[in-house]
Amino acid sequence: MLNMAEILTVFLNEAQELVEQLEQGLLALDRQPNQVSQEDIHAMFRAAHTIKGSAGVVGLEALVAFTHLVETAFEQLRSGQLVADKTLVQLLLRCIDHIRALLDCAASHTEADPQQLANGEALLNQLRPLLGAASSPQATAVLSVMDQAETADDSWLVFIQLSQSCFADGFDPLALVRYLRSCSEDCTEHWFIGQVSALSEANIDQLEVCRLSVEIQLRGIDVEVLDDALSFIRQESLCLVFSPQSGPEDKALSLQQLPDPELAAQLLARWQQPKRLSTAATLKDSPVLTPAARENQTETSRTQRPQDQRMMRLPAYKLDTLVNQLGELLIATATLNEQARRINQPELTEQVQQVQLLVDDLQSSALQLRMVQIGETFNRFQRVVHDISTELGKEVQLLIEGAEAELDKSVVERISDPLMHLVRNALDHGLETPERRLQQGKSACGSLMLRAYHDSGSIVIEISDDGHGINREKVRQKAIERGLIAPNADLSARQIDELIFEPGFSTADAVSNLSGRGVGMDVVKRNIEALRGTVDINSEPGFGTQFQLRLPLTLAIIDGFMVRVGQSKFVIPLDMVNECIELPASSQQDAGAGYLNIRGEVLPFIHLDQLFALGASRSERRSIVVVRYGKHSAGLVVDQLLGEFQTVIKPLGKLFQFLQGISGSSILGSGDIALILDIPRLVQIHVQATERQRATIN
């Protein structure tokens, strides 16, 4: 059974999703009001209504009072009494921000401070004149009196319209009613049957369709017990729950969710009667199903329950704990595998391999649970783009591609801030004002694109704009002023662009809320590299700028390829391995030979023993592991290829945070440590060295 703290947690999670839904709907209404359907507006109304109703259940009265008027606004939008102009949308967006602030207070178990409450009241004062008399304080007072007059007792009213697949799913509605009766001081039930086809016209599939609804009045029941009892069916069935404080307006609004308007009207009339419920009362033209008939129909219609496709919520830390435990299990399995190899018993080896396969499958399933779509993060920037473009007086269209691309939730959480910096930078520095764009022959509305896709075991996120691009001359002059480069330094376009990642660097002429302090781009690069990722810039003056983030899909467990160099073992992410070839004899001892001709293409290669100062190799036959990262390929010279290896990534700690070319470590079955190679960094080091060498030659 859920306690109140757990119920509050569930409410907060659902409310945050509903707030996001409201915000996205309002932004769509602001951008293209003619393309927002009536159903979309109805969905926003339902979201506001659900937040208000659920907030009342968990005792958040300030949230209930504020959301009531917001709900009324969506109701009048739906009925056509209000027009969704810019003023109303902007006001409702600020109301959504206030709801989010109240939810944050509830999450931190603190009361809203007086300033927050004053801000909320100021928003309501702006909203009331737009809504008319329905939202006046006098009308609210009248409704409050009606609520008290109608619900003088402590009865809860529940109406459940069971899903048509209820019987097929094997659910017994009578069991629910019996349970509620046992948990309350008094329980009164009333059953209704919807329209049923004649048996001569019905096919076999229609015989198990449930057309039942039930109305239950409960007195003296604990709210936690009621919520727990309804949690199983509310996923599929329509459940309307009214507390003793619910008024006629709440009931009227909730009944609009019923697909049958006539039934909704009859129920509302029934509930407004002085004695709302009676075992002898019946709805007009609605036959009552007797208990014996209910029992018989339920038993004959029950079939095997199909595979459950419902969603399940659970705290993120539980998944993190599971993945960490699986990592330790992988290490223990590797140790067991090593021991079985030494003992050399076929039966034991076979059993250990079977366990290894099961652990691998379990690990893959657990990691899949932590994978989320990047689109949820992308959609949050709709509001950011809307607010900042409005503040700057720019017209900007946000385009999203690849929203279905998945990556580890822990990676998503840590890239939100870098993405925010890049989006704000594009809006402030990259995109021009409408007047400037028209002068340049562009459309007045600028374009900002967020794109994601998978490539070579990584996820690539691109932030592109069609603005004026990086002003390289201005960047160069700022770098000279700050002493970052010499006045006569000969830098390539790429090297000039990368100066913007220097700490404290900014080209803004004045400090504003958005830029000018030189804080942001260096943080972006540092945070992305902390995730074993890279940042690339591609800018074309007059046509725009693209920032490309390349990140690993997960930070926990990877498939690796193990190699030996001297007495040390290294792991290369398997997704980055293209092929393995033998190092030609002519290059075995030639430390200066850094390139090979591979099928007509030049392949640079790196001697790992020299890079990590492991001493001269004594191996007579060496190999090259060809790795690819982004557009670049390189070869890693190793002494021995040891094959694929399931790698549990262990951090190196702060002592080794500045170690170049190593991203982590892993514990082998023998107890030895294998270092995980940072392929992006190794390739980057080699590319930079090549560019310096070419610059020297030229």
Stockholm file with secondary structure:
# STOCKHOLM 1.0

chainA/1-698         MLNMAEILTVFLNEAQELVEQLEQGLLALDRQPNQVSQEDIHAMFRAAHTIKGSAGVVGLEALVAFTHLVETAFEQLRSGQLVADKTLVQLLLRCIDHIRALLDCAASHTEADPQQLANGEALLNQLRPLLGAASSPQATAVLSVMDQAETADDSWLVFIQLSQSCFADGFDPLALVRYLRSCSEDCTEHWFIGQVSALSEANIDQLEVCRLSVEIQLRGIDVEVLDDALSFIRQESLCLVFSPQSGPEDKALSLQQLPDPELAAQLLARWQQPKRLSTAATLKDSPVLTPAARENQTETSRTQRPQDQRMMRLPAYKLDTLVNQLGELLIATATLNEQARRINQPELTEQVQQVQLLVDDLQSSALQLRMVQIGETFNRFQRVVHDISTELGKEVQLLIEGAEAELDKSVVERISDPLMHLVRNALDHGLETPERRLQQGKSACGSLMLRAYHDSGSIVIEISDDGHGINREKVRQKAIERGLIAPNADLSARQIDELIFEPGFSTADAVSNLSGRGVGMDVVKRNIEALRGTVDINSEPGFGTQFQLRLPLTLAIIDGFMVRVGQSKFVIPLDMVNECIELPASSQQDAGAGYLNIRGEVLPFIHLDQLFALGASRSERRSIVVVRYGKHSAGLVVDQLLGEFQTVIKPLGKLFQFLQGISGSSILGSGDIALILDIPRLVQIHVQATERQRATIN
#=GR chainA/1-698 SS CCCHHHHHHHHHHHHHHHHHHHHHHHHHHHHCGGGCCHHHHHHHHHHHHHHHHHHHHTTCHHHHHHHHHHHHHHHHHHHTSSCCCHHHHHHHHHHHHHHHHHHHHHHTTCCCCHHHHHHHHHHHHHHHHHHGGGGSHHHHHHHHHHHHHHCCSCEEEEEEECCTTTTTTTCCHHHHHHHHHHHSSEEEEEEEECCCCCTTTCCGGGGGCCCEEEEEEEESCCHHHHHHHHTTTTTTSEEEEECTTCCHHHHHHHHTTSSCHHHHHHHHHHHTSSSCCCTTCCCTTCCCCCHHHHHHHHHHHCCCCCCCCCCCCCCHHHHHHHHHHHHHHHHHHHHHHHHHHHHTCHHHHHHHHHHHHHHHHHHHHHHHHTEEETHHHHHTHHHHHHHHHHHHTCEEEEEEECTTCEEEHHHHHHHHHHHHHHHHHIIIIISCCHHHHHHTTCCSEEEEEEEEEEETTEEEEEEEECSCCCCHHHHHHHHHHTTSSCTTCCCCHHHHHGGGGSTTCCCCSSCCSSSSSSCSHHHHHHHHHHTTCEEEEEEETTTEEEEEEEEESCSSEEEEEEEEETTEEEEEEGGGEEEEEECCGGGSSCTTCCEEEETTEEEEEEEHHHHTTCCCCCCSSCEEEEEEETTEEEEEEESEEEEEEEEECBCCCGGGTTCTTEEEEEECTTSCEEEEECHHHHHHHHHHHHHHHHHHHC
#=GC SS_cons         CCCHHHHHHHHHHHHHHHHHHHHHHHHHHHHCGGGCCHHHHHHHHHHHHHHHHHHHHTTCHHHHHHHHHHHHHHHHHHHTSSCCCHHHHHHHHHHHHHHHHHHHHHHTTCCCCHHHHHHHHHHHHHHHHHHGGGGSHHHHHHHHHHHHHHCCSCEEEEEEECCTTTTTTTCCHHHHHHHHHHHSSEEEEEEEECCCCCTTTCCGGGGGCCCEEEEEEEESCCHHHHHHHHTTTTTTSEEEEECTTCCHHHHHHHHTTSSCHHHHHHHHHHHTSSSCCCTTCCCTTCCCCCHHHHHHHHHHHCCCCCCCCCCCCCCHHHHHHHHHHHHHHHHHHHHHHHHHHHHTCHHHHHHHHHHHHHHHHHHHHHHHHTEEETHHHHHTHHHHHHHHHHHHTCEEEEEEECTTCEEEHHHHHHHHHHHHHHHHHIIIIISCCHHHHHHTTCCSEEEEEEEEEEETTEEEEEEEECSCCCCHHHHHHHHHHTTSSCTTCCCCHHHHHGGGGSTTCCCCSSCCSSSSSSCSHHHHHHHHHHTTCEEEEEEETTTEEEEEEEEESCSSEEEEEEEEETTEEEEEEGGGEEEEEECCGGGSSCTTCCEEEETTEEEEEEEHHHHTTCCCCCCSSCEEEEEEETTEEEEEEESEEEEEEEEECBCCCGGGTTCTTEEEEEECTTSCEEEEECHHHHHHHHHHHHHHHHHHHC
//
